[in-house]
């Protein structure tokens, strides 16, 4: 009887904890194509992109900056 009572109490405790636990994060809504297009345009126009790694290295060394290198297939504007 004591084991059954302990098991029931433990089960009720877990059920109570599960009912009061909040999710770790709230999912963001899916963005529309218009918003995504606007953000890609903003990204691609505000950053000076180099298509030559050696030139980027030279400029970065002159300005004391780091290089972010991204290698991808297709076009960054989504027109792959």
C-alpha positions in Angstrom: 0.0 0.0 0.0 2.8 2.4 0.9 4.5 1.9 -2.5 1.2 2.5 -4.3 0.7 5.7 -2.4 4.2 6.9 -3.1 3.9 6.1 -6.8 0.6 8.0 -7.0 2.0 11.0 -5.1 5.0 11.0 -7.5 2.8 10.8 -10.5 0.6 13.7 -9.3 3.8 15.7 -8.6 5.1 15.2 -12.1 1.7 16.0 -13.6 1.5 19.2 -11.6 5.0 20.2 -12.7 4.2 19.6 -16.4 1.1 21.7 -16.2 2.9 24.7 -14.8 6.1 24.5 -17.0 6.4 27.2 -19.6 7.9 26.5 -23.0 11.6 27.4 -23.4 10.8 29.7 -26.3 8.0 31.1 -28.4 8.2 30.3 -32.1 8.3 33.3 -34.4 5.8 33.5 -37.1 6.8 32.6 -40.7 7.9 35.6 -42.6 6.3 36.6 -45.9 8.2 36.5 -49.1 8.1 40.3 -49.2 9.7 40.7 -45.9 12.4 38.1 -46.7 13.1 39.9 -50.0 13.4 43.2 -48.3 15.8 41.8 -45.7 18.0 40.1 -48.3 18.1 43.3 -50.3 19.1 45.2 -47.2 21.8 42.7 -46.4 23.3 42.6 -49.9 23.4 46.4 -50.3 24.8 47.4 -46.8 27.8 45.0 -46.9 30.7 45.5 -49.3 31.0 42.0 -50.8 34.2 40.9 -52.6 34.3 38.2 -55.2 38.0 37.9 -55.0 39.5 36.5 -51.7 43.0 37.9 -52.3 41.6 41.5 -52.8 39.5 41.0 -49.6 42.5 39.9 -47.7 44.5 42.9 -48.9 41.8 45.4 -48.0 41.2 43.7 -44.6 44.9 43.9 -43.8 45.1 47.6 -44.7 42.0 48.4 -42.5 42.9 46.0 -39.7 39.6 44.1 -40.1 38.6 40.5 -40.2 37.2 38.6 -43.2 33.9 36.8 -43.2 34.1 34.2 -46.0 31.0 32.6 -47.3 31.1 30.0 -50.0 27.8 29.1 -51.5 26.2 27.6 -54.6 23.7 29.9 -56.4 23.1 33.6 -55.7 22.6 35.2 -52.4 19.5 37.1 -53.6 17.6 33.8 -53.9 17.8 33.5 -57.7 19.6 30.2 -57.8 
